Amino acid sequence: MPRLIVEVLSAETGMDLTCADVGLPGEAGQVGVRTPWTRTGALAALSQIIRSEMMLPDTRTGPDAADVHTGHDLLSPLQEWALARPEDSAGPTPRRGRRVGMSDVEGIRQITSAFRDLDNQHGGVLSRSAVLAQTDAVLSLLKTSTYTEDVGRALFSAAADLGSVAGWMTFDAGRHTSAQRTFVCALHAAAEGDDKRIGAHILQCMARQMSHLGHVEDALDLVALAQYGARRRLSPAATSMLAALEARFQAIMGRVADSDAAAGRAIDAFECVDQGNEDPHMAFFDLPELQATLGMAHQIAAKHVDGAARTRHVRRSADLVTVALAGRPEHRKRSTAFDHLGLARTHLAGGAVDGAAEETTRCLHLLGTVQSRRVADRLVELHDEAEPFADTAPGRHLREQIHSWLGMSTMG
């Protein structure tokens, strides 16, 4: 009944209202990992999280990281995505709004691509509010317009992709609980759009967030869910990307042999990639991205072994990241900063403190145009890793650079 009342009020006022807007209970109260896998549930959840995020002040700190769902609470409801199917409906949606078609879907996809470019160049902090507002506008189309079933599926798919960018920017800005909620809502939209590829993409974004927060087993489970749920629909690039992430996560867990095996699968899959036939959301996963991801896997693996094995992983990491840096497109500013940061950590793993300090300087020089809480978090990790070298001049310089930059970043 609350939903019906809101639909009538929305139609009469010409406004896109929710139950919460008019003080009534409804589906919006069910936002979270246990949101129902229905069209109504997906729309209500997306509307609530997007609107609530637009009302919150922007921040680069992440005090709510402890509130993200993990373990069984996260994976159990998400496993239903692998079997979720869109709702069937006969004919156009019975609404009185304007008729939308595939040209509108294409417009949303172009906007999504533009926001991705902004995120790659400047980080998620600066553009997050704008992408949230655009996502809210797309939800209005879904809820108030008239469209055929095919157009509706395409609209949900496009909304899921745009939602994945909104979630990614929110994650990059350090708002972890909100980012997770946005990812989950986008995953529901992907299910309603019957788009397993977008769904797998959203799950890998969630896996990166879980790894960033230290929940590495959850990250591996999310990768496995993406691989299983979209198993017959994954493109070669997506297959390679998921295997590369698995290699990095296995390395974090100290499972070096498993990491090497996953890296081999990633390389094999990438040999079949034809960038011209890949989905737009996979455009970021080029050869430099693969090299950087595997380079980090070797850098992490080096910390778990000694002697000749450690030397081998350090050298392999340095080679891969150096080649990745040389091949990065000009607009991938944040990725380039991560590469310099990763190379600094590789040098530290090999005891080359001078090289680590030089790469840290190069990373910090890029951050004038990039605002990313994830980069700041990694800088803190590098600062801590350099503590054993604090009594050396380059080690002291490295730590002082980071301390100074983080202090100015916090004040800004």
C-alpha positions as CSV (number, residue, x, y, z in Angstrom):
1,M,0.0,0.0,0.0
2,P,2.8,2.6,0.8
3,R,4.3,1.9,-2.6
4,L,1.0,2.4,-4.4
5,I,0.4,5.7,-2.5
6,V,3.9,6.9,-3.5
7,E,3.3,5.9,-7.2
8,V,0.0,8.0,-7.2
9,L,1.7,11.0,-5.6
10,S,4.6,10.8,-8.0
11,A,2.3,10.7,-11.0
12,E,0.2,13.6,-9.7
13,T,3.1,15.9,-8.7
14,G,5.4,15.0,-11.5
15,M,8.1,14.2,-8.9
16,D,10.1,11.0,-8.4
17,L,9.2,10.2,-4.8
18,T,10.1,7.4,-2.5
19,C,8.3,6.0,0.5
20,A,10.8,7.8,2.7
21,D,10.1,11.1,1.0
22,V,6.5,11.1,2.2
23,G,7.1,9.5,5.6
24,L,5.8,6.0,4.8
25,P,7.5,2.6,5.3
26,G,8.4,0.6,2.2
27,E,11.0,-1.3,0.3
28,A,13.6,1.5,0.8
29,G,14.0,0.3,4.4
30,Q,15.4,-3.0,3.1
31,V,18.6,-1.6,1.6
32,G,21.6,-3.8,2.2
33,V,23.1,-7.1,1.1
34,R,19.7,-8.7,1.8
35,T,17.7,-6.5,-0.6
36,P,15.1,-8.7,-2.4
37,W,16.1,-9.8,-5.9
38,T,13.1,-8.1,-7.5
39,R,12.7,-5.1,-9.9
40,T,10.9,-3.1,-7.2
41,G,13.5,-4.0,-4.6
42,A,16.4,-3.0,-7.0
43,L,14.8,0.4,-7.8
44,A,13.9,1.2,-4.2
45,A,17.4,0.3,-2.9
46,L,19.2,2.3,-5.6
47,S,17.0,5.3,-5.0
48,Q,17.6,5.3,-1.3
49,I,21.3,4.8,-1.3
50,I,21.9,7.4,-4.1
51,R,19.7,10.0,-2.5
52,S,21.2,9.5,0.9
53,E,24.7,9.8,-0.5
54,M,23.8,13.1,-2.2
55,M,22.8,14.6,1.1
56,L,26.0,13.7,3.0
57,P,29.0,16.0,3.0
58,D,31.9,14.8,0.9
59,T,34.9,13.4,2.8
60,R,38.1,11.6,2.1
61,T,38.2,9.8,5.5
62,G,36.7,6.4,6.1
63,P,35.5,6.1,9.7
64,D,32.8,3.7,8.7
65,A,35.1,1.0,7.3
66,A,34.4,-1.2,10.3
67,D,30.7,-1.3,9.4
68,V,31.0,-3.0,6.0
69,H,29.5,-6.5,5.7
70,T,32.0,-9.3,5.7
71,G,32.2,-13.1,5.7
72,H,28.9,-15.0,5.7
73,D,26.8,-11.8,6.1
74,L,28.2,-10.6,2.8
75,L,28.6,-13.7,0.7
76,S,25.4,-15.6,1.6
77,P,22.9,-13.1,0.1
78,L,25.2,-12.3,-2.8
79,Q,25.4,-15.9,-3.9
80,E,21.8,-15.6,-5.1
81,W,23.1,-13.3,-7.9
82,A,24.5,-16.3,-9.8
83,L,20.9,-17.7,-10.2
84,A,18.9,-14.4,-10.2
85,R,16.8,-13.8,-13.3
86,P,15.0,-10.6,-14.3
87,E,11.3,-10.3,-13.8
88,D,9.0,-11.0,-16.8
89,S,6.5,-8.4,-17.8
90,A,4.3,-8.3,-20.9
91,G,4.5,-5.2,-23.1
92,P,5.6,-1.7,-22.2
93,T,5.6,-0.6,-18.6
94,P,2.2,0.9,-17.6
95,R,3.4,4.4,-16.8
96,R,2.5,7.9,-18.0
97,G,6.0,9.3,-18.4
98,R,7.8,9.9,-21.7
99,R,8.7,6.9,-23.9
100,V,12.4,6.1,-23.8
101,G,14.4,3.9,-26.3
102,M,17.8,2.6,-27.0
103,S,19.1,6.1,-27.9
104,D,18.6,7.0,-24.2
105,V,20.5,3.9,-23.2
106,E,23.3,4.9,-25.4
107,G,23.4,8.3,-23.9
108,I,23.7,6.8,-20.4
109,R,26.6,4.7,-21.5
110,Q,28.4,7.7,-23.0
111,I,27.9,9.6,-19.7
112,T,29.2,6.5,-17.8
113,S,32.3,6.4,-20.0
114,A,32.9,10.1,-19.4
115,F,32.7,9.6,-15.6
116,R,35.2,6.7,-15.8
117,D,37.7,8.9,-17.6
118,L,37.3,11.6,-14.9
119,D,37.8,8.9,-12.2
120,N,41.0,7.6,-13.9
121,Q,42.4,11.1,-14.3
122,H,41.5,12.8,-11.0
123,G,40.3,10.1,-8.6
124,G,36.8,9.6,-7.2
125,V,36.7,12.5,-4.6
126,L,36.1,15.3,-7.1
127,S,33.4,13.7,-9.3
128,R,31.5,11.6,-6.8
129,S,28.6,14.0,-6.2
130,A,28.2,14.5,-9.9
131,V,28.0,10.8,-10.7
132,L,25.5,10.2,-7.8
133,A,23.3,12.9,-9.2
134,Q,23.4,11.4,-12.7
135,T,22.6,8.0,-11.3
136,D,19.5,9.5,-9.6
137,A,18.4,10.9,-12.9
138,V,18.7,7.5,-14.6
139,L,16.7,5.9,-11.8
140,S,13.9,8.5,-12.5
141,L,13.9,7.2,-16.1
142,L,13.5,3.7,-14.9
143,K,10.7,4.5,-12.5
144,T,8.6,7.1,-14.4
145,S,9.1,6.4,-18.1
146,T,7.5,4.0,-20.5
147,Y,9.7,1.5,-22.3
148,T,9.6,-2.0,-23.8
149,E,10.9,-5.0,-22.0
150,D,14.1,-5.1,-24.1
151,V,14.7,-1.4,-23.5
152,G,14.0,-1.9,-19.8
153,R,16.6,-4.6,-19.6
154,A,19.2,-2.4,-21.4
155,L,18.3,0.5,-19.1
156,F,18.9,-1.6,-16.0
157,S,22.2,-2.8,-17.4
158,A,23.3,0.8,-18.1
159,A,22.1,1.9,-14.7
160,A,24.1,-1.0,-13.1
161,D,27.2,0.1,-15.0
162,L,26.8,3.7,-13.9
163,G,26.1,2.5,-10.4
164,S,29.4,0.6,-10.5
165,V,31.2,3.8,-11.3
166,A,29.4,5.6,-8.4
167,G,30.3,2.8,-6.1
168,W,33.9,2.9,-7.2
169,M,34.3,6.6,-6.8
170,T,32.7,6.3,-3.3
171,F,35.2,3.6,-2.5
172,D,38.1,5.7,-3.8
173,A,36.8,8.6,-1.6
174,G,37.1,6.4,1.5
175,R,33.4,6.0,2.2
176,H,33.4,2.2,2.5
177,T,30.0,1.4,3.9
178,S,28.3,3.6,1.3
179,A,30.4,2.2,-1.4
180,Q,29.5,-1.4,-0.5
181,R,25.8,-0.5,-0.4
182,T,26.1,1.1,-3.8
183,F,27.9,-1.9,-5.3
184,V,25.2,-4.3,-3.9
185,C,22.4,-2.1,-5.4
186,A,24.2,-2.0,-8.7
187,L,24.5,-5.8,-8.6
188,H,20.7,-6.0,-8.2
189,A,20.2,-3.7,-11.2
190,A,22.6,-5.9,-13.2
191,A,20.5,-9.0,-12.3
192,E,17.4,-7.2,-13.5
193,G,19.1,-6.3,-16.7
194,D,20.2,-9.9,-17.2
195,D,23.8,-8.7,-17.6
196,K,26.2,-11.2,-16.0
197,R,29.2,-9.4,-17.4
198,I,28.4,-6.2,-15.6
199,G,27.5,-8.2,-12.5
200,A,31.0,-9.9,-12.5
201,H,32.6,-6.5,-13.0
202,I,30.7,-5.1,-9.9
203,L,31.8,-8.2,-7.9
204,Q,35.5,-7.6,-8.8
205,C,35.1,-4.0,-7.6
206,M,33.8,-5.3,-4.3
207,A,36.6,-7.8,-4.1
208,R,39.2,-5.0,-4.5
209,Q,37.4,-3.1,-1.7
210,M,37.5,-6.1,0.6
211,S,41.2,-6.7,-0.1
212,H,41.9,-3.0,0.6
213,L,40.2,-3.3,4.0
214,G,42.1,-6.5,4.9
215,H,39.3,-9.0,4.3
216,V,41.3,-11.0,1.7
217,E,39.4,-14.3,2.0
218,D,36.2,-12.4,1.3
219,A,37.9,-10.9,-1.7
220,L,38.8,-14.3,-3.0
221,D,35.3,-15.5,-2.5
222,L,33.9,-12.6,-4.5
223,V,36.3,-13.3,-7.3
224,A,35.1,-17.0,-7.3
225,L,31.5,-15.9,-7.3
226,A,32.1,-13.6,-10.3
227,Q,33.9,-16.5,-12.1
228,Y,31.1,-18.9,-11.4
229,G,28.1,-16.6,-11.9
230,A,29.3,-15.3,-15.3
231,R,31.2,-18.4,-16.3
232,R,29.8,-18.8,-19.8
233,R,29.6,-15.1,-20.5
234,L,33.0,-13.8,-19.4
235,S,35.1,-12.1,-22.1
236,P,38.8,-13.0,-22.3
237,A,39.8,-9.7,-20.7
238,A,37.4,-10.3,-17.8
239,T,38.7,-13.9,-17.4
240,S,42.3,-12.6,-17.3
241,M,41.5,-9.8,-14.9
242,L,39.8,-12.1,-12.4
243,A,42.7,-14.5,-12.5
244,A,45.2,-11.7,-12.0
245,L,43.2,-10.5,-9.0
246,E,43.2,-14.0,-7.6
247,A,47.0,-14.1,-8.1
248,R,47.4,-10.9,-6.0
249,F,45.0,-12.0,-3.3
250,Q,46.6,-15.5,-3.0
251,A,50.0,-13.7,-2.6
252,I,48.6,-11.6,0.2
253,M,47.6,-14.9,1.9
254,G,51.1,-16.2,1.5
255,R,50.0,-18.9,-1.0
256,V,52.8,-18.3,-3.4
257,A,52.3,-21.4,-5.5
258,D,48.6,-20.7,-5.9
259,S,49.4,-17.1,-6.8
260,D,51.9,-18.2,-9.5
261,A,49.3,-20.6,-10.9
262,A,46.6,-17.9,-11.1
263,A,49.1,-15.5,-12.8
264,G,49.7,-18.2,-15.4
265,R,46.0,-18.4,-16.1
266,A,45.7,-14.6,-16.4
267,I,48.5,-14.5,-19.0
268,D,47.0,-17.3,-21.0
269,A,43.6,-15.7,-21.0
270,F,45.0,-12.3,-22.0
271,E,46.5,-13.8,-25.2
272,C,42.9,-14.2,-26.5
273,V,41.9,-10.6,-25.8
274,D,40.7,-8.5,-28.7
275,Q,40.2,-5.0,-27.3
276,G,37.9,-4.1,-30.1
277,N,35.4,-6.8,-29.0
278,E,35.6,-6.1,-25.3
279,D,32.8,-4.4,-23.3
280,P,33.3,-0.7,-22.5
281,H,33.7,-1.4,-18.8
282,M,36.7,-3.6,-19.5
283,A,38.6,-0.8,-21.4
284,F,40.8,-0.2,-18.3
285,F,42.2,-3.7,-18.4
286,D,44.9,-3.4,-21.0
287,L,48.4,-5.0,-21.0
288,P,49.9,-2.4,-18.6
289,E,47.1,-3.1,-16.1
290,L,47.7,-6.8,-16.3
291,Q,51.5,-6.2,-15.9
292,A,51.0,-3.9,-12.9
293,T,48.5,-6.3,-11.2
294,L,50.9,-9.3,-11.6
295,G,53.8,-7.1,-10.6
296,M,52.1,-6.4,-7.3
297,A,51.5,-10.1,-6.8
298,H,55.2,-10.8,-7.2
299,Q,56.0,-7.9,-4.8
300,I,53.7,-9.3,-2.2
301,A,54.9,-12.8,-2.7
302,A,58.5,-11.7,-2.1
303,K,57.6,-10.9,1.5
304,H,56.7,-14.5,2.1
305,V,59.9,-16.1,0.8
306,D,63.6,-15.8,1.4
307,G,66.9,-16.1,-0.4
308,A,66.9,-16.7,-4.2
309,A,63.1,-17.0,-4.3
310,R,62.7,-13.6,-2.8
311,T,65.2,-12.1,-5.2
312,R,63.4,-13.7,-8.1
313,H,60.0,-12.3,-7.1
314,V,61.5,-8.8,-6.5
315,R,63.1,-8.7,-9.9
316,R,60.0,-10.0,-11.6
317,S,57.9,-7.4,-9.9
318,A,60.3,-4.6,-10.8
319,D,60.4,-5.7,-14.4
320,L,56.6,-5.9,-14.7
321,V,55.8,-2.6,-13.0
322,T,58.5,-0.8,-15.0
323,V,57.1,-2.0,-18.3
324,A,53.5,-1.2,-17.1
325,L,54.6,2.4,-16.3
326,A,56.1,2.8,-19.7
327,G,52.9,1.7,-21.4
328,R,50.3,3.6,-19.3
329,P,48.0,5.9,-21.3
330,E,48.5,9.6,-20.4
331,H,45.0,9.9,-18.9
332,R,45.5,7.1,-16.4
333,K,47.0,9.4,-13.7
334,R,45.9,7.5,-10.7
335,S,47.1,4.2,-12.1
336,T,50.4,5.7,-12.8
337,A,50.6,7.0,-9.2
338,F,49.8,3.5,-8.0
339,D,52.6,2.1,-10.2
340,H,55.2,4.4,-8.8
341,L,54.0,3.5,-5.3
342,G,54.1,-0.2,-6.1
343,L,57.6,0.1,-7.5
344,A,58.7,1.9,-4.3
345,R,57.4,-1.0,-2.2
346,T,59.1,-3.4,-4.6
347,H,62.4,-1.6,-4.0
348,L,61.9,-1.8,-0.3
349,A,61.2,-5.5,-0.5
350,G,64.6,-5.9,-2.1
351,G,66.3,-3.5,0.3
352,A,66.9,-0.8,-2.3
353,V,65.9,2.2,-0.2
354,D,67.2,4.8,-2.5
355,G,65.0,3.6,-5.3
356,A,62.0,3.4,-3.0
357,A,62.5,7.1,-2.0
358,E,62.8,8.2,-5.7
359,E,59.6,6.4,-6.7
360,T,57.8,7.8,-3.7
361,T,58.8,11.3,-4.9
362,R,57.5,10.5,-8.4
363,C,54.2,9.3,-6.9
364,L,53.7,12.4,-4.8
365,H,54.4,14.7,-7.8
366,L,51.3,13.2,-9.5
367,L,49.0,13.7,-6.6
368,G,48.4,17.4,-7.2
369,T,45.8,16.4,-9.8
370,V,44.6,13.2,-8.2
371,Q,42.5,13.0,-5.0
372,S,42.2,9.4,-3.9
373,R,41.8,8.0,-0.4
374,R,43.0,4.7,-1.7
375,V,46.4,6.2,-2.7
376,A,46.6,7.8,0.7
377,D,46.0,4.5,2.4
378,R,48.7,2.8,0.4
379,L,51.1,5.6,1.2
380,V,50.5,4.9,4.9
381,E,51.4,1.3,4.3
382,L,54.6,2.3,2.5
383,H,55.4,4.7,5.4
384,D,55.1,1.7,7.9
385,E,57.0,-0.6,5.7
386,A,59.9,1.8,5.5
387,E,60.3,2.0,9.3
388,P,63.2,-0.5,9.5
389,F,65.1,1.9,7.2
390,A,64.3,5.0,9.2
391,D,67.9,5.4,10.4
392,T,69.1,5.8,6.8
393,A,69.0,9.0,4.9
394,P,66.8,7.8,2.0
395,G,64.5,5.9,4.4
396,R,64.1,9.0,6.6
397,H,63.5,11.1,3.5
398,L,60.9,8.7,2.2
399,R,58.9,8.7,5.5
400,E,59.2,12.5,5.9
401,Q,57.8,13.0,2.3
402,I,54.8,10.8,3.1
403,H,54.2,12.4,6.5
404,S,54.3,15.9,5.0
405,W,52.0,15.0,2.1
406,L,49.4,13.3,4.3
407,G,49.4,16.3,6.7
408,M,48.7,18.7,3.9
409,S,46.1,16.4,2.4
410,T,44.3,16.1,5.7
411,M,44.2,19.9,6.1
412,G,43.0,20.3,2.5
